[in-house]
Amino acid sequence: MQPSPASRLAHPILIGGLVTGLVARLIFAFHDDGLLWPDEYYQSLEPAHRAVFGYGWQAWEFLDGARHWTLPGFVAALMKLSTILGWDYLATIEVTFCLTGIATAFATYRLARAQDASPFSAAVGAATFALMGLAVYVAPRAMGESLSALPITFAFAALCQPSTRWRVVLAGLLLSLAVGLRLQNGLFCLGALAMLRAERKRADAGVLLGVLLLGAVAYGAIDHLTWGSPFHSARQYLRFNVIEGRSSAFGTAPFLHYVGALVTAEGLTMVPVIALTAIGARTRRAIPLVALGFFLVHSFIPHKELRFLFPIIPLLCAQAALGLDRLSSPRPAFVLLLSSVASLATLPTLTFWRLGIWNPRGSISAIDYAGPENRLLRRASKLTDLCGLKIASIENWRTGGYAYLHQRVPMYRFQPPDAGAGHFNYVIAGRGTVNGTEVALEGEVALIKLPTGCSPDLTYDWHLE
């Protein structure tokens, strides 16, 4: 029996999508030095830099011990390896995260195939994730949400295949890793257990629970080694966010915020993907229900950031493949592919408003935001006469900090105006706002050498705020 024309396109679509998606991620990574959210620096890069090199700003989470060390530990290992090999550690980290992003696209294909989607539809689902603008935008950022999408997607791919003991064990290990990267991923552990129970795979559910319990022991042991007591980071995190509700101080949003943010940020692909997911749910319901549960729990939490939902996007793309198989024509698949290409092409127009972020102002481009300051920090890292630096063009927590400066000298914020007076001899500021010699320029932002002297600051506070 001859394969259909559509099936013959499966491998070209999959390989083309993965290769194009990787190239797009790498190009974006090396042209954008800005940030989406400060956590991509201060929950990963900065604590990793402090662990490897002995200095760096400390956010409150790493003063109170409210974060697990899985993510910064992984980033620290990349930094250390890069230093040993003589590589640029920031480039190494960005490339690594881009590779995990494209590996997540392949995991999307494996999840779709594990649910009996055709090779063609599975390839379209994977290519959609590989090419969508939002996934490319998130890819190089050292965040637990983007990194954890890989083990989560592979874990469900393992669980959806015919049961074998090693697949269940592998899924448990991957889900345990995801929880270490972000505590909220424990919801996927509950979803996986519920899925196996609903399918009457009680033995598999028991094995998975056992592996997850061992993973929890490892989680607690790492906390004991890093913070001094088992499950310290989980207890501190839950106290801050659930019991005290202090995360609301970072902003709140209504229940339907994520619906609007998904449409404005990635409507070109997510609207058809969600529609196809609903169609595919008639064949397999487990993955849509897990994704829906994760979505609803986060919708009830007042503090919302679109990145929190990122791990469910590859799950939905895989499920969309099942929806494509239920349609009688391959035309919707090609429309979805064209939509993902259009999404990638319009990535340069992304604003903070489209991402559902209002600070900074929503109308500001989300591309390379604070990138000029970060490039100037890297330029300042090569100065031999640097004894102190002041950032006067933007809030210090919007920059890459010491992971970018990479010199053990005081770095001061612009407020209050007299912060660090007499202890810095270089300033990053808008052109024409500070008297001195412009050493380097990035658009309207300059690295300026002051004509005044600089004395060491023996009382410098390394706390971020």
Secondary structure, 3 states (H helix, E strand, C coil): CCCCHHHHCHHHHHHHHHHHHHHHHHHHHCCCCCCCCCHHHHHHHHHHHHHHHCCCCECCHHHHCCCCCHHHHHHHHHHHHHHHHCCCHHHHHHHHHHHHHHHHHHHHHHHHHHCCCCHHHHHHHHHHHHHCHHHHHHCCCCCHHHHHHHHHHHHHHHHHCCCCHHHHHHHHHHHHHHHHHCHHHHHHHHHHHHHHHHCCCHHHHHHHHHHHHHHHHHHHHHHHHHHCCCCHHHHHHHHHHHHCCHHHHHCCCCCCHHHHHHHHHHHHHHHHHHHHHHHHCCCCCHHHHHHHHHHHHHHHCCCCCHHHHCCHHHHHHHHHHHHHHHCCCCHHHHHHHHHHHHHHHCHHHCECCCCCCCCCCCCCECCCCCHHHHHHHHHHCCCCCCCCEEECCCCHHHCCCHHHHCCCCCEECCCCCCCCCCCCCEEEEECCCCCCEEEEEECCEEEEECCCCCCCCCCCCCECC
